[in-house]
Amino acid sequence: MSMHKITLKVNGVNRTLEVKSNELLLNVLRDRLFLTGAKYGCGIAECGACTILNGDRSVLSCLVPAVAADGWEITTAEGLVDKDGNLSTLQESFVDNAAIQCGFCTPGMVMTSTALLRENPDPDEEFVRDYLRGNYCRCTGYISIVKAVLDAAQRMKEGKQ
Amino acid sequence: MYLNHLDPKNAPHGEEYCHSMIGVNTPRSDGAAKASGTMQYASDLIIPGMLYGAVLRSPYPHAEILSIDTSEAEAMGAVCLTYQDIKPVVYNERSVSTPSGTYRDRTILPNKARHVGEPIAAVAAETEELAYKAVKALKVEYKVLPAVFEPEDALKDDAPQLYDTIYLDEQEIKVKNNIGVVRNIYEGDVEAGLAKADRVFERDFSLGRIYHAQLETKCAVAKPEVDGSLTVWGTCQSIHGCRQLLAYALQMPLSKVNVKKLPFGGAFGSSIQVNTVIPICAAIAKKAGRPVKLTSAREEDFYSHQKYPSKYHVRIGVTNDGIITAGHVKALIDFGAHQVQPLPFMGCTSGWFASLYKYQGNIAFEGTAVYTNKTPCCAMQGYGNPQINFAIESMIDIICDEMGFDPIDFRLKNYRGPGDEFWGQGPTIRSIIKSSGVEESLVEGRKVFHFDDRKSPAEKTGTKRRGKGVARGFHCSGTGGPKEGEVIDYSFATVKINEDGSVDVLSPVTDHGGGTWDALRKIVSEVLQVPYDMVGLSPADTMNTGYDVCTHATRGVYCGGGAAKNAAIKVREKLFEYAGRMMDENPGDLEVVMDPVAHQGRVQVKNYPAKSMTINEIARKAWIMSWGTLAYSDSYRQKNCPPCFTTHFVEVEVDTETGIITFPHVLIYGDCGVPMNPDLVKGQLVGSFNRGLGYTVYEYLPTDEKTGHLKNMGLLVDYKTPSVYEMPRVENMQVELCHTYEPTGPFGAKGIGEAALASVQAAIANAIYNAIGIRFYELPITPEVVLAALKKKKEEEARA
């Protein structure tokens, strides 16, 4: 198996790694960089638990060979927390709106929703429902998650004023 | 008009009820860790020197294993485990029932495959990649046997037999016609009751197999320690059940097995039993002498645990006055290739059936549970309750429709409520109902939902037809009772006041996401009047906690919280004793209140609050004077099993051109007694509606009878679960909590978790009937099923 040298910027830190051509980004993040925010739920893009950001775009890390991520600017759920340990507005909104139960889908939901709000800072319910379609949650029934995203958009708007 | 349970004067038994976070929405304390991806689940754990495990699973539904050649895998550097490495200790993965009610039929690894996906052998290697390659290098010689998939076929004399013998407790018993368990339960006289009825309704119902689809697949990390003991982290709802099973299967004393408590990514009942990966992981780690991590792939998880499919024949007698005179249920349960305890499953099912209505005391339940060459079935939110509730609450709708009764008045006339007996866990766990939100939910819900405005199906026109339906249900809160029954139920807690007046709570109870851990903290905070944020939850394992049966049966808050309250009360006694000595007062004259300024609990003299000490001052002084830590640990058994009630009002819209059903409006009433955290309770109810929606209109797991494989091949994309898209809009998903107080629960609380699902299915099916005039007796009611039924109805109408 051939090895490849790649450089990733993960949560603001440059990382240079030797990866095998069949290594998945999800496994690199979890097993080599010890970032557990991206979760394994299915491995084949069925559930969204492994969602991360490349720049502002949400990506399913279980589908990406690590070699293909060379040069990416990656954010995981851990990376949304600021240097003082404060959650992002969206993460806080998830907590406040009781949008978390078992919590296993939460980091993926948070990353997809972060991409959503960067794309559209003022979404309506339809937009949120449409955007979150690929993220699976068995616990909450989604209502509280939709509320959390809409509430975060509101908070961010108010925060800017 | 209804009790305001948050008003202290309404709390019975003179419970103090002061500052309290009870009944208050508080952000979950593990929320930040979960939102930031830093919460550690078993599947996140990495231990130095850890190997990765992988499992070889049977491609055949029924096959003898003639030989397993591990030499090639071993040459690759993998450690291999087959049945030949293991003492054939026969066990049942679920240890909630008493041994005399537990059938045992399996070992860690078998010498015969009985379903597709059954673990046959395991490997452990330096990397996950190597482990998977090593699995491929294992050579197994199978003798393929004929298989049987449907319970009716399995009962036939010429059917392939899965087992010759199994064990019940210590007794070896012969299996005939693949019958695992027969359970018949009779009360009163059903035939006499039916004879008194003016009409007898008789129908058949069938509910298919579904899958838990919890987001975290089953996982274990096992670490053999240098002293010969074993430490285990796994996806389990019962750390003590897991420890008992590992100790039994690996023949080790309990003191050499320590199972750590962790959060897990959902379970919905699928981790009540210790799933196959945990004992396999433990056994191979022992053999390797290294820590091993074993995580199921999603496809493997699909083949590991499913919900019991159930078929019922139901007879209910009713008088012209609207009194139910008798109820008779015959049940046929297909539980798959191993028993994860269909015996208590059928007992519980009889209890849910018996406790819904009074039936004038005339009840019969006759159940047969059968082995088939399919994935073993286990609890899945409700343990038979959603299944039998669908049948009975559909029957009630049929009766009301055909006899012209109002569906709400009829239920109010016949339901089992306060003062009546509730079978909380089948016939052996009986207690008296003391709190009930049934009246409030039916009477108020009727108004709020404009239920009486619904039109009959015949009045509906157009391609999209709306209908409204109602159904009610419940679940037990734990499995306690005045007398011990066939289910073990007690919990344990340690409460400890630290030297600064803050408090640690230690509990073996797991939290599935419903907020049980915060509830325990709230209960202790209330008893000791220590600010909620000063009460912490300790990491727990099987060595530092006493036995707790399991977080199952909706018992986390009621039973686990009961144990925490008990320990906190004992600590409070000790606190008063210390404070009395320090203040030269009789401990009996002391009380504790929260002091918001000091941010401390404060012990004061009753009627003379000027004389007081904060808990900080008392604990610190006790430390300086070497009096010792204020702490208490004990087991606690709840001696009741109160039902938590739910009612579902559902409006559906049936698209008669596509067969797709949508949900314009849903109103749910939940009766959990005093809610510890209302938003989290509502979250349970909304989440359960989502799962019930999936169960009713989408989810099923058909088997390819040629190969024994699931037709979806274990893929989530080919197993339709409801996404965000199928849910009602936010403003149309309405949840109300009933105003009740359960006198036997910690600060008035009972459970909610499983009750939240019980009546979803019937409410949806009843609403579908109201929309299009077609009664469905089988789940799921997929778009294809709806279209076929509409076509059939049209043809019948054309003929008539």
Interface residues (C-beta under 8 A of the other chain):
Chain A: N22 N27 R30 D31 F34 L35 T36 G37 A38 K39 Y40 G41 C42 G43 I44 E46 C47 A49 T76 A77 E78 L80 V81 L87 Q91 E92 F94 V95 D96 N97 A98 I100 Q101 C102 G103 F104 C105 T106 P107 V110 E125 V128 R129 D130 L132 R133 G134 N135 Y136 C137 R138 C139 T140 G141 Y142 I143 S144 I145 V146 K147 L150
Chain B: N25 P27 R28 D30 G31 A32 A33 K34 A35 S36 G37 T38 M39 Q40 Y41 S43 D44 I46 E128 E129 H212 A213 Q214 L215 E216 T217 P263 F264 G265 G266 F268 T295 A297 R298 H512 G513 G514 N677 D679 L680 K682 G683 Q684 V686 G687 S688 F689 N690 R691 L715 L716 V717 T721 S723 V724 Y725 M727 P728 R729 V730 M733
